[in-house]
Amino acid sequence: MSIPRDVKEFLDGYPDSGNDLKSSANLDFYSNTLRCRPDNRLIEEIHEQWFGDYEKLEYKHGFIQWLFPIQEYGVNYESQPLQRHEIASMKSDARIMRRIVISYKLMLDFYGMRLVSEESGLIDRALPPRNFKSRYQNLVWSSHNYLRISRVLKCLSEFGLEHLNAGFLLHILSEQSESNELNSSGIRSSMDRWWVNCIRDGEKRMRIAELIAKVRSGSNGYVFTRDLYKEFLDVFNVLQV
């Protein structure tokens, strides 16, 4: 399956992107000193006030470019593409890296999921009183979230958090294979063409793609259970390339 142009540019490290040293909106926002536009919120205000506000997260569209900056323009032209100098500064700031993980947790909750382990990337269904079923249904029906997820995964990769990408992809795969959840054609297509390719480590990307293909083929009645998900993730995270 061909790799989309935007993903190819991501995998190549955005060779044509510049590095505007005067542009630092993403760094300032994640430093909690700049309000995003058009929502006029600091990053910590979004984390505190929007967690669990599913209607706001569904129907507002400008925040996602601020929470998950990448070296591409999005639909919010009041945001700015991520600059190379920002990546270096943000990765060296433990508070900013913590905020990126919190942003990820906010979106996982919106999708009916929760991060069980920040170290391994292991994900599980959201716990009551959250209704993971209704959130899963929303993800199936609201296809604009598929583009958001591509951005989230690219952003995590930019900041050295690709193990979280693996945890996300394999959680969905186990849900599809074992429980027939999140198993729509739209989600499968996005996974197989976009999301799995949002991992720059070529060997790890190939291993996950092969596992997805094995599940899709249904060969010998293979089922990717949650136990296999945990085992695969453990091996994946110690893989030396």
C-alpha positions in Angstrom: 0.0 0.0 0.0 1.4 3.4 -1.0 2.4 5.8 1.7 0.6 9.2 1.6 2.7 12.2 0.7 2.3 13.9 4.0 3.5 10.7 5.8 6.4 10.3 3.4 7.5 13.9 4.3 7.2 13.0 8.0 9.2 9.8 7.6 11.9 11.8 5.7 12.1 14.3 8.5 10.5 17.1 6.6 13.6 17.8 4.4 12.1 21.0 2.9 11.0 22.6 6.2 12.9 25.5 7.5 13.8 26.5 11.0 12.6 30.0 11.8 14.4 31.0 14.9 12.0 33.9 15.4 9.0 31.6 15.6 8.5 30.1 19.0 4.7 29.9 19.5 4.6 26.2 20.2 7.4 26.4 22.7 5.8 29.4 24.4 2.4 27.7 24.5 3.8 24.5 26.0 5.7 26.7 28.5 2.3 27.9 29.7 3.1 31.5 28.8 1.2 31.9 25.5 -2.6 31.5 25.0 -3.6 29.5 21.9 -5.8 31.0 19.3 -8.7 31.1 18.7 -9.6 29.5 22.0 -7.5 31.9 24.2 -6.4 29.2 26.6 -3.1 28.3 28.3 -2.0 24.7 28.0 -2.7 24.0 31.6 -6.1 25.6 31.4 -7.0 23.2 28.6 -5.7 20.3 30.6 -7.7 21.3 33.7 -10.9 22.6 32.1 -11.4 20.4 28.9 -10.6 16.9 30.2 -13.9 15.0 29.8 -15.6 17.8 28.0 -16.4 15.6 24.9 -18.6 18.1 23.1 -15.9 20.8 23.2 -13.2 18.4 22.1 -15.5 17.1 19.3 -16.6 20.3 17.8 -13.7 22.7 18.4 -11.1 22.3 15.8 -8.3 24.8 16.5 -6.9 23.3 19.6 -5.5 20.2 18.1 -2.7 22.0 16.2 -1.6 23.6 19.5 -1.7 20.5 21.6 0.1 18.4 19.0 2.4 20.6 16.9 4.1 19.1 13.9 6.2 20.5 11.1 3.2 21.0 8.9 0.4 23.5 8.6 -3.0 22.4 9.8 -6.5 23.9 9.4 -5.9 26.5 12.1 -3.7 29.2 10.5 -3.5 31.0 13.8 -1.2 28.2 14.9 2.4 27.7 13.6 4.3 24.7 12.3 6.7 23.2 14.7 10.3 24.5 14.3 13.4 22.4 14.7 14.8 24.7 17.4 11.5 24.3 19.3 11.7 20.5 19.3 15.2 20.6 20.9 14.1 23.1 23.5 10.9 21.3 24.3 12.5 17.9 24.6 15.0 19.2 27.1 12.3 20.6 29.4 10.8 17.9 31.7 7.7 20.1 32.4 6.9 20.4 28.7 7.4 16.7 28.1 5.0 16.0 31.0 2.4 18.3 29.4 2.7 16.5 26.1 1.9 13.2 27.8 -1.1 14.9 29.6 -2.3 16.2 26.2 -2.1 12.6 24.9 -4.1 11.3 27.9 -6.7 14.0 27.3 -7.3 12.7 23.8 -7.2 9.1 24.8 -10.0 9.7 27.3 -11.9 11.4 24.5 -11.5 8.2 22.5 -12.6 6.0 25.4 -9.1 4.8 26.4 -6.6 5.4 29.2 -2.9 5.1 29.4 -2.0 2.3 31.8 1.8 2.7 31.5 3.7 5.7 30.3 6.9 3.5 30.1 5.5 0.8 27.8 2.7 2.7 26.1 0.1 0.1 27.3 -3.5 1.3 26.8 -6.8 -0.1 28.1 -10.4 0.9 27.9 -11.5 3.8 30.0 -12.9 2.9 33.4 -16.3 3.7 34.8 -17.9 6.2 35.1 -16.5 6.7 31.6 -18.5 4.9 29.0 -15.9 3.5 26.6 -18.6 2.0 24.3 -20.1 5.4 23.5 -16.6 6.9 23.0 -15.7 4.1 20.7 -18.9 4.6 18.7 -18.1 8.3 18.4 -14.6 7.5 17.1 -16.1 5.2 14.5 -18.7 7.7 13.4 -16.6 10.9 13.5 -14.0 10.4 10.8 -12.4 13.8 11.2 -10.8 12.3 14.3 -8.7 10.0 12.1 -6.8 13.0 10.8 -6.4 14.2 14.3 -4.9 10.9 15.3 -2.3 11.1 12.5 -1.3 14.4 13.9 -1.1 13.1 17.4 1.1 10.2 16.4 3.4 12.4 14.3 3.8 14.8 17.2 4.6 12.0 19.7 7.3 10.8 17.3 8.8 14.2 17.0 9.3 14.2 20.8 10.8 10.7 21.0 7.6 9.1 22.3 7.1 6.5 19.5 6.6 3.8 22.1 3.2 5.5 22.8 2.4 5.2 19.1 3.0 1.5 19.3 0.8 1.1 22.4 -2.0 3.0 20.7 -1.9 1.0 17.4 -1.7 -2.4 19.1 -4.5 -1.6 21.5 -6.8 -0.8 18.6 -5.6 -3.9 16.8 -6.3 -6.1 19.8 -9.8 -4.6 20.2 -10.5 -5.2 16.5 -9.2 -8.8 16.6 -10.5 -10.0 19.9 -13.7 -8.0 20.5 -14.6 -6.6 17.1 -14.5 -3.1 18.5 -13.2 -0.1 16.5 -13.3 -2.4 13.5 -14.8 -0.1 10.9 -13.5 0.2 7.4 -12.5 3.8 8.0 -10.5 3.0 11.0 -8.8 0.0 9.4 -7.9 2.2 6.4 -6.5 4.9 8.5 -4.5 2.5 10.6 -3.1 0.6 7.6 -2.1 3.5 5.5 -1.5 6.4 7.8 -1.1 5.6 11.5 1.2 2.6 11.3 3.5 4.8 9.1 3.8 7.4 11.8 6.7 5.5 13.3 10.1 6.6 12.0 12.0 3.6 13.3 11.9 1.5 10.2 12.3 -1.9 11.8 9.6 -1.3 14.5 7.3 0.2 11.8 7.7 -3.0 9.7 7.1 -5.3 12.7 3.8 -3.6 13.5 2.7 -3.5 9.9 3.4 -7.2 9.6 1.3 -7.9 12.7 -1.5 -5.8 11.3 -1.4 -7.7 8.0 -1.4 -11.0 9.9 -4.6 -10.0 11.8 -6.2 -8.7 8.6 -5.6 -11.9 6.7 -7.2 -14.0 9.4 -4.8 -16.8 8.7 -5.3 -19.9 10.7 -7.9 -18.2 12.9 -5.2 -16.0 14.5 -6.6 -13.7 17.2 -4.4 -10.8 18.6 -5.6 -11.0 22.2 -4.9 -8.5 24.9 -2.3 -10.9 26.4 -0.5 -11.0 23.1 -0.7 -7.2 23.0 1.1 -7.0 26.3 3.7 -9.5 25.3 4.3 -7.9 21.9 4.7 -4.5 23.5 7.2 -5.8 26.0 9.3 -7.2 23.2 8.8 -4.2 21.0 10.1 -1.8 23.7 13.4 -3.7 24.1 14.0 -4.2 20.4 17.5 -3.0 19.5 17.9 -1.6 16.0 
